[in-house]
Amino acid sequence: MTNLDDDMRTYYDQRAPEYDDWYDRVGRYDDPTTNALWHVEVRRLEVFADAFGDGRLLDIACGTGRWTARFATNPRVTSIVGLDQSDEMLGETRARLAKAGQSADLIRGDAYALPFPDASFDCCFTGFFLSHVPLDTVPTFLAEVRRILRPVGQLLIFDSLLPGGKDAPVEVQVRSLNDGSHHRVLKVYYTSETLAEALASIATPDHMATERTGRFFVVGRCRTPGAAAAG
Ligand SMILES: C[S@@+](CC[C@H](N)C(=O)[O-])C[C@H]1O[C@@H](n2cnc3c(N)ncnc32)[C@H](O)[C@@H]1O
């Protein structure tokens, strides 16, 4: 059997052209009972995204570039790098940016070994990626994020809120694609509290905020320590 990392890589490569159906709630994601609330909460994420960032921004695991393109409309953001391990996902981002007349550097790379020097970004975003990071690897991943951020750099995280009724936040899910294929994916759901616990490895409580948008999403924001404390 292939390992979970290989399964997830194949899954996102194949999912790339249909990934945005999830945001748009079309096809297999259409649920008339919750679509309206979903769109309200996506709009809340957009408000967080629009208020975020300045200078040089890194979008880790940028996927189809929905948020990358949003950051590109922010005049305070002077340059953007989108990184993903999937060429297919980066192709979707490239097409989205080209359609909107926007630009960003798109790099195929590993979120766990970011190919950038220390302190090379002013701000960093990652959307719906933390929930694929094994719990015991989260501090290592966040330390890598902190490494590439300048002192007092900003981090914004969007992810999936632990659904009501689920007793355990960690699952190996079997997900389907439109072609009928099935793929195993590690998913770790967060709450405001557990996201704050994760962020505590790189930020102090007075420099972080976590909150839920309602039923679907959780948002974390933090500022990394200043140079004296960067250690
Ligand atoms: C759920 S999608 C999120 C896409 C986008 N950030 C968003 O918010 O819509 C997860 C993304 O993580 C990428 N990914 C998974 N493991 C990765 C890794 N180790 N390094 C870089 N990207 C990775 C996948 O290719 C996929 O594009």
The ligand as an ORCA input file, in Angstrom:
! r2SCAN-3c Opt
* xyz 0 1
  C      -6.687     21.755      0.701
  S      -5.566     22.324     -0.507
  C      -5.463     24.044     -0.063
  C      -5.246     24.955     -1.253
  C      -5.291     26.446     -0.929
  N      -4.320     26.814      0.069
  C      -6.654     26.902     -0.481
  O      -6.765     27.462      0.618
  O      -7.610     26.766     -1.249
  C      -4.048     21.671      0.108
  C      -2.860     21.966     -0.801
  O      -1.662     21.543     -0.128
  C      -0.754     21.087     -1.112
  N       0.263     20.303     -0.406
  C       0.091     19.150      0.274
  N       1.241     18.766      0.859
  C       2.170     19.708      0.539
  C       3.542     19.889      0.856
  N       4.208     19.027      1.643
  N       4.185     20.969      0.371
  C       3.530     21.862     -0.416
  N       2.221     21.738     -0.760
  C       1.551     20.682     -0.281
  C      -1.635     20.322     -2.078
  O      -1.004     20.113     -3.315
  C      -2.858     21.243     -2.137
  O      -2.721     22.171     -3.189
*
